[in-house]
Amino acid sequence: MMKLIDTIKDRLAVFNPITLEIEDNSAAHAGHAGNNGGGHFSLKIASSHFSQKSQIMRHRLIYQALNDLIPQQIHAISIIAISPTDPRY
C-alpha cells in the first residue's frame, strides 16, 4: 500500500520539481476541532513551472494536483512554492 506522502510526491511529480520536501505534522494536530482524520503536512516545492506565476496561482496548481485527497486524507497543508529564479531559492 502506498503511503500518503508517496502519493503526494507522485501527484506533484507533474511539476518536475527541483526540490520537493514534505513533512507530516499530523501528530501535533491530532484531535483538534474540525479534523476528521486527515493529515497535516508542510510542503516546500521548487519548480520552473512556477516561474512567472503568482503565489495564488502556484497554490492553485498544487491544490488541483491534490484535489481528491482534500479533506479526507489531507486536512491541512502549508505550502511554500517557489521557482528557481525566486530569491528564496
C-alpha positions in Angstrom: 0.0 0.0 0.0 1.3 3.4 -1.0 1.9 5.9 1.8 0.2 9.2 1.6 3.5 11.1 1.3 4.4 8.9 -1.6 1.0 9.6 -3.2 1.5 13.4 -2.7 5.0 13.1 -4.3 3.7 11.2 -7.2 1.0 13.8 -7.8 3.4 16.7 -7.6 5.9 15.0 -10.0 3.9 16.6 -12.8 5.8 19.9 -11.9 9.2 18.2 -12.4 10.3 19.6 -9.0 14.0 20.6 -8.4 13.2 20.5 -4.7 10.4 18.6 -3.0 10.2 18.3 0.8 7.1 17.0 2.5 6.8 16.9 6.3 4.0 15.1 8.1 2.9 17.2 11.1 -0.2 15.2 11.9 0.8 14.1 15.4 1.0 17.7 16.5 -2.6 18.3 15.4 -4.3 15.1 16.4 -7.8 15.6 17.9 -8.2 19.3 17.3 -11.6 20.6 16.4 -12.7 20.2 12.8 -10.1 17.4 12.0 -12.0 14.4 10.8 -8.9 12.3 10.4 -7.0 13.9 7.6 -3.3 14.6 7.9 -1.4 17.9 8.4 1.5 18.5 6.0 4.2 21.1 5.3 5.3 21.2 1.7 8.2 23.0 0.1 8.5 22.7 -3.7 10.7 24.4 -6.2 9.9 24.1 -9.9 10.4 26.0 -13.1 6.6 25.5 -13.7 6.1 28.2 -11.1 8.1 30.9 -12.9 6.1 33.9 -13.9 3.2 32.8 -11.7 1.8 34.5 -8.6 1.8 32.7 -5.2 -2.0 32.3 -5.6 -1.6 30.5 -9.0 1.2 28.3 -7.6 -1.0 27.2 -4.7 -4.0 26.6 -7.1 -1.9 24.4 -9.2 -0.8 22.3 -6.2 -4.4 22.1 -4.9 -5.6 20.9 -8.3 -3.0 18.1 -8.2 -4.1 17.1 -4.7 -7.8 17.9 -5.0 -9.3 14.4 -4.5 -7.1 13.9 -1.3 -8.6 17.0 0.4 -10.2 17.0 3.0 -10.4 13.2 3.7 -6.7 12.3 3.5 -5.2 15.8 3.7 -6.9 18.0 6.3 -4.3 20.9 6.1 -1.3 21.7 4.0 1.2 24.5 4.4 2.8 25.4 1.1 6.0 27.1 0.0 6.1 27.1 -3.8 9.0 28.8 -5.5 10.7 28.9 -8.8 14.5 28.5 -9.3 14.6 32.3 -10.1 12.9 33.3 -6.8 15.2 34.9 -4.2 14.1 32.3 -1.6 15.6 29.5 -3.7 
